[in-house]
Amino acid sequence: MLGKPSPDPVRLIPIDVIRPGSQQARRRFDPDSLAELASSIRESGVVQPIVLRTRVWGFELLAGERRWRAAQQAGLHQIPALVRDDLSDTEAFVLGLIENLQRESLSPMETAAGMKRLGEVFELTHEQIGKRIGKSREYVSNYLRLLNLAPEVATLVNEGHLHLGHAKVIAGLPLHEQVGVADAVIRLKLTVRALERRVAQQRRAALDAGLVFKPGKSGDLQQLERELSDLLGYPVAVSADRGGEGELRIRFHSLDELEGLLERIGYRAS
């Protein structure tokens, strides 16, 4: 819960006494988009107030940094704001994060990091994170998978050179393979399906050559792992020998996640 809103009405606050919060999830602002918003603000003003809280030095910005920056570009000296001094540090962080996630105004990697932080603060499962921000569990799981990307690949995703679908496939590869595969996607303009086929073929070739020591780890099993991971919201590993005997492993990071997983597969503790 984020507490009850302050009863104070919207106030006009001098722009130069406002500073972004230290835990703001958003780090990148597209210059062209910011310029467009600034032009709109010159014509129509700031339609939706930003959210602040009082500090000794002025006001800390909790939500609406893009509007605040655009208002500066538009030459405004004051900006409409709601002052929420009723929020704790954690609540203040979550308010700004949820607004950005709901608006989809973060970069892909900022979104992934923000969801991870939200889950850590409140010990939430993927499904519970989704409910907090009004998104599906699959949406959350797909973004959290991006945290497995190599830094160079994460940059390509943020810059729009790789789509989320590509990134999800690449995130399942070993780190030392990711940059080369990402380069091939961009260079050959591969679709997501073409990338999946390419990865499966490379895995089969490596297995046939004895370069990957994973008996029974066929492309079909790898596809099954990805589909089960998407379905359950947790990393899944499936292994089988040539006789068909094997095991299925599901990785979780806390007892709370285990409880959420058990609920998803229909188990209820007596």
DRENSELO-647368 format. One line per 2 residues: their letters; for each residue x, y, z of C-alpha. Coordinates in steps of 0.001 Angstrom, whole numbers, padded with zeros to 6 digits. Each point is the difference from the previous one (the first is absolute). Example, Ala and Ser with C-alpha at 12.3 -4.5 7.8 and 13.67 -1.06 7.14 Angstrom:
// residues 2
AS> 012300/-004500/007800 ~ 001370/003440/-000660 .
//
This chain:
// residues 270
ML> 000000/000000/000000 ~ 001185/003521/-000725 .
GK> -001913/001755/002735 ~ -002814/002480/-000418 .
PS> 000657/002986/-002275 ~ 000673/003307/001687 .
PD> -003153/002104/000368 ~ 001904/003039/-001280 .
PV> -001125/001179/-003448 ~ 002310/000292/-002973 .
RL> 002624/002664/000628 ~ 002211/002026/-002308 .
IP> 003622/-000740/000976 ~ 003061/001896/-001316 .
ID> 001833/-002268/-002434 ~ 003453/000922/001273 .
VI> -000638/-001390/003512 ~ -000848/-003487/-001322 .
RP> 002548/-002806/-000345 ~ -000485/-003568/-001281 .
GS> -000031/-002721/002647 ~ 003132/-002117/000384 .
QQ> -001957/-003207/-000653 ~ -001709/001114/-003209 .
AR> -000208/-003019/-002301 ~ 000167/002045/-003186 .
RR> 003464/001033/-001179 ~ -000472/000697/-003731 .
FD> -002175/002673/-001638 ~ -000411/000166/-003763 .
PD> 000899/003576/-001069 ~ -002508/000115/-002856 .
SL> -002859/-001290/002153 ~ 000929/002472/002724 .
AE> 000010/002863/-002512 ~ -003474/-001008/-001237 .
LA> -001351/-000014/003546 ~ 001607/003382/000680 .
SS> -001747/001419/-003086 ~ -003331/-001397/001216 .
IR> 000558/001503/003451 ~ 000661/003439/-001520 .
ES> -003380/-000209/-001719 ~ -002147/-001720/002632 .
GV> 001958/-000040/003256 ~ 000690/-003033/002188 .
VQ> -003189/-002073/-000107 ~ 000853/-002481/002765 .
PI> 001778/001131/003201 ~ 003272/-001551/001039 .
VL> 000416/-001592/003436 ~ 002466/001338/002571 .
RT> 000884/-000235/003656 ~ 001559/002675/002181 .
RV> 003723/-000072/000814 ~ 002214/002394/001970 .
WG> 001491/001316/-003245 ~ -003288/000247/-001931 .
FE> -002092/-002748/-001612 ~ 000884/-003527/-001092 .
LL> -001583/-001167/-003254 ~ -001820/-003324/000395 .
AG> -001948/-000237/-003270 ~ -000090/002075/-003189 .
ER> 003677/000676/-000716 ~ -000624/000145/-003751 .
RW> -002688/002670/000509 ~ 002335/001932/002312 .
RA> 002854/-000061/-002539 ~ -002298/000986/-002854 .
AQ> -001448/002850/002078 ~ 003521/001352/000464 .
QA> 000574/-000155/-003763 ~ -003317/001790/-000505 .
GL> 001249/002864/002183 ~ -002464/-000497/002875 .
HQ> 001015/001314/003414 ~ -002654/-001952/001941 .
IP> -001619/-003393/-000445 ~ -003208/-001481/001463 .
AL> 000769/-002658/002595 ~ -001494/-002215/002679 .
VR> 002124/-000080/003145 ~ -000048/-003443/001642 .
DD> 001780/000392/003331 ~ -001999/-002966/001320 .
LS> 002146/-002543/-001859 ~ 002853/-002024/001461 .
DT> 003235/-000434/-001990 ~ -001169/-003377/-001300 .
EA> -003466/001285/-000903 ~ 001525/003000/-001780 .
FV> 002214/-002276/-002087 ~ -002873/-002319/-000879 .
LG> -002323/002860/-001007 ~ 002481/001340/-002548 .
LI> 000901/-003459/-001248 ~ -003590/-001115/-000498 .
EN> -000889/003186/-001877 ~ 002905/-000539/-002396 .
LQ> -000802/-003692/-000469 ~ -003677/000676/-000629 .
RE> 000850/002735/-002499 ~ 002626/-002267/-001630 .
SL> 002300/003016/000024 ~ 003126/-001887/001100 .
SP> 002544/-001611/-002289 ~ -000185/-003831/-000129 .
ME> 002931/-000457/002377 ~ -001311/002692/002363 .
TA> -003339/-001815/-000009 ~ 001689/-003307/000832 .
AG> 002071/001536/002798 ~ -003047/001814/001375 .
MK> -002086/-003171/000089 ~ 002834/-001855/001714 .
RL> 000262/002747/002618 ~ -003772/000010/000537 .
GE> 000038/-003764/000490 ~ 002900/000209/002448 .
VF> -001517/002793/002091 ~ -003306/-001802/000526 .
EL> 001126/-003621/-000592 ~ -002420/-000395/-002902 .
TH> -000345/-002792/-002548 ~ -000086/000838/-003706 .
EQ> -003782/-000237/000038 ~ -000262/002307/003016 .
IG> 002304/002552/-001636 ~ -002268/-000096/-003032 .
KR> -003064/000733/002128 ~ 001760/002992/001593 .
IG> 000710/001629/-003348 ~ -003031/-001220/-001952 .
KS> 001891/-002411/-002253 ~ -000079/-003756/-000583 .
RE> 002383/-002471/001629 ~ 001407/-000797/-003462 .
YV> 000755/003691/-000542 ~ 001950/000113/003274 .
SN> 001851/-003280/-000628 ~ 001087/001103/-003470 .
YL> 001489/003221/001307 ~ 001715/-001589/003003 .
RL> 001677/-002443/-002368 ~ 001839/002990/-001520 .
LN> 002103/000227/003164 ~ 001878/-003078/-001269 .
LA> 001306/001933/-003010 ~ 003631/000935/-000484 .
PE> 000541/003778/000436 ~ 000733/000514/-003717 .
VA> -003224/-001744/-000981 ~ -001992/001903/002624 .
TL> 001202/003238/-001609 ~ -001204/-001192/-003421 .
VN> -003432/-000729/001507 ~ -000205/003428/001635 .
EG> 000950/001698/-003248 ~ -002691/-001869/-001933 .
HL> 002337/-002089/-002165 ~ -001423/-003204/001483 .
HL> -003687/-000653/000695 ~ -001211/-001500/003267 .
GH> -000712/-003310/-001743 ~ 003598/-000249/-001214 .
AK> 001320/000977/003412 ~ -002073/-002676/001736 .
VI> 001566/-002721/-002168 ~ 003529/001381/000339 .
AG> -000351/000273/003796 ~ -000287/-003796/000149 .
LP> 003453/-000436/-001558 ~ 003361/-000115/001816 .
LH> 001510/003464/000402 ~ 002953/-000754/-002293 .
EQ> -002400/-000762/-002891 ~ -002382/002918/000369 .
VG> 001943/002805/-001690 ~ 000702/-002083/-003117 .
VA> -003624/-001083/-000305 ~ -001252/003569/000505 .
DA> 002360/001207/-002721 ~ -001379/-002667/-002365 .
VI> -003583/001076/000721 ~ 000780/003603/-000938 .
RL> 002254/-000804/-002946 ~ -002316/-002597/-001577 .
KL> -003240/001708/001128 ~ -001255/-003242/001538 .
TV> -003566/-000304/001217 ~ -000614/-001465/003455 .
RA> -001096/-003324/-001523 ~ 003079/-000089/-002229 .
LE> 002172/000654/003040 ~ -001662/-002822/001943 .
RR> 000612/-002404/-002889 ~ 003603/001143/-000310 .
VA> 000666/-000513/003720 ~ -001625/-003449/-000044 .
QQ> 002080/-001028/-003039 ~ 003218/001188/001639 .
RR> -000830/-001936/003152 ~ -000708/-003183/-001968 .
AA> 003239/000413/-001960 ~ 001967/000523/003206 .
LD> -001561/-003090/001561 ~ 000753/-002089/-003092 .
AG> 003604/001204/000075 ~ 000294/-000832/003697 .
LV> 000648/003641/000922 ~ -002938/000267/002405 .
FK> -000096/-002614/002727 ~ -003736/-000076/000602 .
PG> -001329/-003478/-000888 ~ -003488/000191/-001418 .
KS> 000014/003824/-000067 ~ -001665/000271/-003378 .
GD> -001438/003103/-001552 ~ -003426/-001299/000957 .
LQ> 000974/-000233/003664 ~ 001435/003497/-000083 .
QL> -003227/001272/-001543 ~ -001930/-001837/002715 .
ER> 002156/001688/002649 ~ -000774/003433/-001432 .
EL> -003726/-000716/-000226 ~ -000170/-001362/003565 .
SD> 002007/002983/001275 ~ -002472/002346/-001695 .
LL> -002976/-001939/001369 ~ 001205/-000203/003598 .
GY> 002002/003214/000232 ~ 003078/-001786/001380 .
PV> 003159/-001436/-001638 ~ -000607/-003629/-001023 .
AV> 002625/-002617/-000947 ~ -000934/-003307/-001645 .
SA> 002501/-002828/-000575 ~ -000421/-003518/-001377 .
DR> 002284/-002851/-001043 ~ -000363/-002015/-003177 .
GG> -002323/-002415/001773 ~ -002400/002796/000873 .
EG> 000792/000123/003724 ~ 000685/003433/001420 .
EL> -001078/002791/002288 ~ -001711/003383/000022 .
RI> 001377/002775/002216 ~ -001688/003277/000875 .
RF> 002141/002686/001603 ~ -001447/002430/002564 .
HS> 001689/002610/002188 ~ -002158/000137/003124 .
LD> -002681/-001920/001877 ~ -002466/002647/-001138 .
EL> 000828/-000793/-003638 ~ -000364/-003728/000763 .
EG> -003443/000637/001469 ~ -001026/001948/-003095 .
LL> 001331/-002760/-002248 ~ -001896/-002702/001894 .
ER> -003197/002032/-000298 ~ 000509/000268/-003763 .
IG> 000149/-003796/-000382 ~ -003074/-000477/002203 .
YR> 001607/-001095/003284 ~ -001607/001182/003246 .
AS> 001673/-000745/003324 ~ -002294/-001712/002510 .
//
